[in-house]
Amino acid sequence: MDKKKIIILGAGPAGLAAAWKLAQAQKEVVVLEKEDGVGGLCRTLQHDGFYFDLGGHRFITSDEPLRQEIQELMGDELLLSPRKSVIRLRKKYFQYPLEFKNLLMRMDGALLLKSIADYMYALVARKLFYKKDISFEDWCVNRFGRTLYDIYLGVYTEKIWGISPKNISADWAAQRISLLNLWDVFLRLMGKASNRPRTYFLEFAYPKLGIGRICERMAQEVVKHGGNIHLNARVKKIILKDEFIQKIIYQQQGQDIEITGDWYVSTIPMPDFVKGLDSDISERYLETANNLRFRAVRFLNLVIEGKPITDNAWIYIPEKEFLFFRIQEPKNYSRFTSPEGKTSLILEMACDFDDWVWNASDKDIFERCVKDLKKLGLFEVKRIKDYFTARIQHGYPVYDLEYKKKVDRIMELLRGMDNLIPIGRQGLYRYNNMDHSIKMGLLTASHILHGGLQARIFSIASESVAFEIEKNAATRI
C-alpha cells in the first residue's frame, strides 16, 4: 500500500524534522501540537525584545550530513559560539573542562591531592577487581573515585533528579558522561596532554534569535510544502484495532476532532501515549506507563539592565542551598538575544510536577532566587528590571534502576503497532540531545518514504559512546 498521509504527534525537533522531509516529498502531513507554538523542549520565548530558551540548548553534532542539513536550513542565521562554562563549588568557580592552572590556583591543595589519589585508586581497583555498575553512584565512584563523586557528581545529580544517585541507573552515566576521561584530565594537570575530553565540544552552533528558530524554520518548510500544523491541539484518544492505529481524536478549542492517516509518528511522552490508547491493552502496560516518571523544570527569566554578567554560557550550581541548578546568560550564545545595553539570565530549577516549586507564584520564585543570587554575588540584583517564569512538565526522563525493564515492556507494545513510529526524547523515554532528535525525525521520514529497518531510528543515542569533538563551520559571532 502506498503510504500517503502521515499524522505526527508533537511539533518538537523530532516531529518537525520528519514532517519537513515528508512534506518536501509531497506527502500529506499533519502535525498536532498541544502548545500554542512549535519547538517542544527546544522552544524559544520572546519577551519585549529578549529571547529565552526553554533550557540549555545548543546545536552540536559530529554527523556531517546532519550538520549540513541544518546549516542549509538556517543559512546566515546560524552562528558559531565558543563553549565556555564553569562550575561553582565551595564558593569558587572552576573552568570546565578542568584546567591545571585554574585548579592549582583555586582548589584546596589537600582536596586536590585526595581527588587524584581516589581516582588513581579507582583506576587500579577496576583493573584488578570486577565491579558491577548498577547505579549512577557505582558507575562514577568506580571510575572517578569517591572524592569527586561526593563533592560534585553525586550532589549535582541528586539536585537535578530529586532522588539518590543510588537509585539512578548506571545507564544514565554511561550515555551522558562515559567519554569524560579523567586520566586525560590528570595528564593535562601535569602538563602532559593538550587534548580536551572527547565529549567536550569547543564550539557550538546557535541561531541568532534562539534555539527555537531551528524548529520554526522546519515548521515554515512544512507549511511551504503543503503540510499542516495544528497548534493547541491536544491528543485525547488513540483508536487502536488489530495492532493498527485507526484514528486519532484530538481536542482543539473545546471541540473533539477525528483524524486518520496511514502512518503515525509519536513524539509525545511515552506514558501519555499508552494511557491515551482506546483499546483493551494489558493492564501491565498501563501500570508500567504510570511508573515512568519525568522530572519537570521551572525557569526564571530575568531582564537585566547593563553589561553582560559573565562571559560564561552556563554556570553549574550543584550545592543544595541554591534553588537553581544552572544559570545561563543567553547573550553569550548570541548577542542578538537581548537589546543593546542589556542582558538576561535564565535560572533553571528542577522539580516534580505539582510540587511547591511547580506551583509557587512567579513572585515567590523570584524572591527566593534573588536571595540566592545575592549569596552568589555575581551582580547587583537592583539591575533586574523585569522577570517571568516558564515551565516544562516532561523535562528529563527519570532513569531509575528499573527504567530499562519498563521501557522495554512499553516498546514491546508500541512495536506491535504496524503503522506507528515513536521517536524523540519523550516518545522513546530517552535522555538524548537535540541533534539526536532531529536525526531520528529525518530517518523516520526516510523509512516511511523508502523503507528500511526501524532499528536504525531506535538505536540513536542509545549507545554509551554518543558524542565526539565537533569540527564544523558556521558564522562566528
C-alpha positions, 0 to 999 in steps of 0.5 A: 500500500502506498503510504500517503498521509502521515499524522505526527504527534508533537511539533518538537525537533523530532516531529518537525524534522520528519514532517519537513522531509515528508512534506518536501516529498509531497506527502500529506502531513499533519502535525498536532501540537498541544502548545500554542507554538512549535519547538517542544523542549527546544522552544524559544520565548520572546519577551519585549525584545529578549529571547529565552530558551526553554533550557540549555540548548545548543546545536552540536553534532559530529554527523556531517550530513546532519550538520549540513542539513541544518546549516542549509536550513538556517543559512546566515542565521546560524552562528558559531559560539565558543563553549565556555562554562564553569562550575561553582563549588565551595564558593569558587568557580572552576573552568570546565573542562578542568584546567591545571592552572585554574585548579592549582590556583583555586582548589584546596591543595589537600582536596586536590591531592585526595581527588587524584589519589581516589581516582588513581585508586579507582583506576587500579581497583577496576583493573584488578577487581570486577565491579558491577555498575548498577547505579549512577553512584557505582558507575562514577565512584568506580571510575572517578573515585569517591572524592569527586563523586561526593563533592560534585557528581553525586550532589549535582545529580541528586539536585537535578533528579530529586532522588539518590544517585543510588537509585539512578541507573548506571545507564544514565552515566554511561550515555551522558558522561562515559567519554569524560576521561579523567586520566586525560584530565590528570595528564593535562594537570601535569602538563602532559596532554593538550587534548580536551575530553572527547565529549567536550565540544569547543564550539557550538552552533546557535541561531541568532534569535534562539534555539527555537528558530531551528524548529520554526524554520522546519515548521515554515518548510512544512507549511511551504510544502503543503503540510499542516500544523495544528497548534493547541491541539491536544491528543485525547484518544488513540483508536487502536484495532488489530495492532493498527492505529485507526484514528486519532481524536484530538481536542482543539478549542473545546471541540473533539476532532477525528483524524486518520492517516496511514502512518503515525509518528509519536513524539509525545511522552511515552506514558501519555501515549499508552494511557491515551490508547482506546483499546483493551491493552494489558493492564501491565502496560498501563501500570508500567506507563504510570511508573515512568516518571519525568522530572519537570523544570521551572525557569526564571527569566530575568531582564537585566539592565547593563553589561553582560554578567559573565562571559560564561554560557552556563554556570553549574550550581550543584550545592543544595542551598541554591534553588537553581541548578544552572544559570545561563546568560543567553547573550553569550550564545548570541548577542542578538538575544537581548537589546543593546545595553542589556542582558538576561539570565535564565535560572533553571530549577528542577522539580516534580510536577505539582510540587511547591516549586511547580506551583509557587507564584512567579513572585515567590520564585523570584524572591527566593532566587534573588536571595540566592543570587545575592549569596552568589554575588555575581551582580547587583540584583537592583539591575533586574528590571523585569522577570517571568517564569516558564515551565516544562512538565516532561523535562528529563526522563527519570532513569531509575534502576528499573527504567530499562525493564519498563521501557522495554515492556512499553516498546514491546507494545508500541512495536506491535503497532504496524503503522506507528513510529515513536521517536524523540526524547519523550516518545522513546523515554530517552535522555538524548540531545537535540541533534539526536532528535532531529536525526531520528525525525529525518530517518523516520521520514526516510523509512516511511518514504523508502523503507528500511529497518526501524532499528536504525531510528531506535538505536540513536543515542542509545549507545554509551559512546554518543558524542565526539569533538565537533569540527564544523563551520558556521558564522562566528559571532 
